[in-house]
Amino acid sequence: MNTSPREAVSVVLPVRNCAAGIEALIANWTQGLNAVGRPWELIVVDDGSSDGTFSKAEAASARGRNIRVLKLEGPTGFGACLRLALPEVQHPLLATCAADYPYTPADLAKLLARMDVETEFPDPATDAPVMRKPDIVNGCRTGVAVPAFWKNLGRLYRGFCRLALGLPLDPVPSWYGLREHLRSWGAWIVYGVPLEDPTSAFKVYRKAFLERFPIQSDGDFVQIELVAKSTFLTCILDEIPLTPKTTPIPHAVWSGADRKKVFAKPQFRHPPAPALVETA
């Protein structure tokens, strides 16, 4: 593996109705971004707040030249916030996060370090070895102990896979709740999402990757959509453990409309621009 010069990063931070904590949130991210040692910008997207979040975020952004605030008129969701922010992003790397879980801004350095590393992979068309960097690095939440029953059941399952199938499996890195684990397995089976914590909002993308296709999901299902599209397009992704936290993992809100769009009519490229009709 080889490393190459570090690229600048934009952080997109969707927020909703968090006026009481928005100034501290922006301050924490500013401190964390100043420590990464590369050019950065922070884009706060107010997802239709009704408690003054937008005005407080604007006031906080005035104290930093690298901070901008955007606004959706009504509550829409994480995917809509990312879709709004993407045309405004100025840097080649785009990180996303959320305010519903105490993510640690300092963890961004670990995800960015992985994005900088080139690894040898076979070219999908020719099988010739090529050096490529990841298109997505996911932050895997850790720190919540797995309940004893599920821990022992997991040991039996991993033992079966190792002895009967020859597949060594790692232990579950954290307990996300039975519902979230079932969702992760379902996302792996239906959409080919190979991550332990696919619903984590702390991810780093290449902007060029996100610009290849429309973002169809409005809500939290965008986390599954983008990873699923990356696997279909033979992109490179990796997963890095985040700072352990004992905070319970919040449930991601998946809308039926988002799942239907991505499953029934996935879009892997932007539609062509309409042809110009010349008039006499």
N, C-alpha and C positions, 0 to 999 in steps of 0.2 A: 504494500500500500504506500502511496505517496501523498504528501500534503502539498497544497498550493496556496497562493495568497488568499487571505481572508476577505470575504465579500461583505458589503454593507447589508444591514437588515432593517426591515420595517416590521413593527409589531402592531397588529390589529386587535383591539380590545373592545369587544361588544359589552355594553353595560345596560342595565335597566333598573330604574327605581332604586338607586344606591347613592342618593345625594349625601347621606350621612358619612359615607366612607370613600367617596370618589376622590377627594383631595389626597387622602393617605394612599389610595391605590395608585394614583398617578405619581406621587412622590416615590413610592416603592419601586415602580417600574423605571422611573427616571434614574434612580440610584443604581438599579440593576443593569440598565443599559449603558450607563457611564462606565461600568466596570468591564464590559465585554471587549473593549479595546478596538472598536471598529465604528465606522459611521452608522448612525441609526436615526430612526424617526418613530414616534408613537402616534398611532391613529386611534382615537377613542370614538366609537360609534354608539350613539345613544339610540337604543332600540325602543323609541316611542315612550320614554319615561313621562310620568305625570307628577313627579315630586321635586322638580327643580334640578335634576341631575345634569341636564344640558348646560344650564347657566353656570353651575358650579364647576363643571368640567371646562367650560370656556374660560372662566376666571383662572383656573389652575394652569390651563394651557398658555395663557398670556405670560406666565413666568418662565416658560421654556421655549426656545426658538425651534425645537425639533418636535413640538407637540401640536397636533391638529385635532379638531373635534368635528364629527359629522353627525347627522341626525336623520333618523327615519320618522315619518310623521305618526305612525302607529306601531304598536308591538307586532313584530313579524317573526323574528327569530335569528339564530346565529348565522344561518346560511345567507339570509337577506343582508345582514350586516357585512358579511365578507364580500358579497356581490357588490354592495355599494362602495366599499373601500378599495376594491381591487384596482379600478382605474386611477385612483389617487396615489397608489403605492409608487414610490420613487426608486426603491432599491431592489436588487436581484433576489434577495432572500426575504420571505414573508413568514413571520411567526404569528400564530393566533393563540389566544388565551381566553379565559372566562373569569367572571367575578363570583361564580357560585361555589367555588372551591378554593381553599388557600394555596394556590400554586405559588411556588417560590421563584421570583424573577431571576435569581442567581442561577437557577437550573438552565436558563437559556444558553449559558456558555457551553454546557455539555452537548446540547442538541446542535448548536452551531459548529462545535468542533467536529462532530460526526459529519455534518454537511460539507466540511472542508476536505474530507478525506476521499481520495480517488482509490477505487478498488478495481481489480481486473475482473471483468465479466465477459462471457461469450456474447458476441453480437447476435441478436435474434435472427437476423437474415442470413448471415454467413458462418456463424459459429467461430469466427476469428476473435481472438482476445482483444478487448478494448478496455481502456481506462475510463471509468465513469464515476461520477459523484451521485449521492442519493438525491432523489426528487422529493422525498418526504422522510422526515424523522419524527417519530411519535414519542411523546413523553408518557411513560407508563407510571401511573400512580401506585405507590407502595406504602406499607406501614400498618394496614389494618389486618389484624391476626385472623387467620382462617379458622372458623369454628371447628371443634374437635371432630365432629361427625364427618364433615366434608373433607377435613384434612386426612383422616384415615381412609375415607373412600377414595380420595385422590391417590393415596399411596398404593392402594390395591389396583387402581386403574393404570397407574404408571408401571407397576410391576407386571401387569398383564401385557401391556404394550411392549415392554422391554423383553420379556421372555417369549411371548407368542409371536410378536410381529417384528422384533428386532428394532423397535423405535424408542430410543431414549428420550423421555420427556422431562422437561424441567418442572419443578413445583410451581404452583400458582403463586405469583409474586405478591399478591394482596387479595383481600376479600372485598369484592365489589357488590356483594349481595347476590342471592340466587337469581333474581330477575336479570341483573346485568350480565351474569355469567352465561345464562341461557341465551341472552341476546347476542353475546359475543360468539357463542358457538353457532347460532343461527346465521349471523353475518358471515362466518367462515364458510358454512355449507352453501348458503344461497348466493352470496356475493363474492366469495373468494377473498375475504378480508383475513389476513393471517396474523393479526395482532392480539396480544394478551388484553390490552386495554383500548379497544378501538374508539370508545366514546370519549376518551380524554380530549379536552379542548386545547391542550398545550401541544401544538405541532409546529414544525417548521417546513415550509414548502419552497420550492423554486417558483418564483413568479412566472417564469416562462412555462412551467408545467400547468399552472392554473389558468393561463391564458389560452390553452389549447382547446378548451371546450367550455360550454355554458355551465354555470353552477345552477343546478335545477332545484335543489332543496332550499326551502326557506328556513327551516328550523334546525334542530340538533342532528337530524339524520344526515346533514351535510358531512359529518365526520366519517360516516360509512360510505357515502357516495364518492368522496374524493379518493379514499384508499382503494375502493373497489375499481374505480376507473384507472388508478395507477397500476394495479395488477393486470388489468385487461390490456393496457398499453405497454406492458413489459417495462415499466419504470422500476427504479430501485428504491426500496424503502427499508427503514430500520427502526428499532424501538430501543429507547434508552430509559432506564429507571430514574424516576424523579426522587427528590428528597422525601424520605418516609414521613408520613403524617398519619395520625390516628383518627383524623376526621372521617366520618362515614362518607362514602362516595355518593354524590347526588344522582338521582335517576335522570337519565337523558329523556327528553320528551320527543318522541318520534310521531309525526303525524302520518295518518293513512295516505293523505294526498302526496306527501313527499315520497313515501315508499312505493306508491303506485307509479309515480312518474319515473323513478330511477329503475324500477324492476321492469316495467312494461315498455317504456320508451327511453332508454338511456341515450344520451347524446354525447358522443365522443369527439365532436368537432363543431365549430360554429357554423351555422348555415351560411351558404354563400350570399354575398351581397346581391340584391336585385339588379338585374341588368338595366342600364340606362336606355331609355327609348328616345331615339332622335325624332324630333319633330321638324317638319318642313318650315 
